[in-house]
Amino acid sequence: MGGMKISIACDHGAYDLKERLKSCLTQGGHEVVDCGTHSLDSCDYPDFCRPAAQMVASGACERGIVVCTTGIGMSITANKVKGVRCALCHDTLSAEMTRRHNDANMLAMGAGIIGANLAQRIVEVFLVTPFEGGRHQRRVDKLMQLD
């Protein structure tokens, strides 16, 4: 892994996981744009997820990673931003396949669902797996027309 610019965001329920992932990504040679939250204080996940998703949609970041307690709220929020394809993944196969077939540009995970080691491995798979294109490109193009 190395060399991508990645936006990252969390709410209070996944602050510790975001900090760990941010450290791993930086050590892996990635540039990380931290959209918050920056503490364990209770907060509203859309306030942090939306800027992270907008950075991906605009092309300012190549990929995005968003985490909350379940990952559900973050994935719903991210997918409301035009141009984002955010996949909620709690296993490495899902992370691999969403890259291969859906060209997902954002990853959501739940800190209360999976442990930090698995989350770290899911991120690694998500970042290194290429999009297959071909018949999948046609499907992604149809999906993006729904925006």
Disulfide bonds with the S-S distance in Angstrom:
none
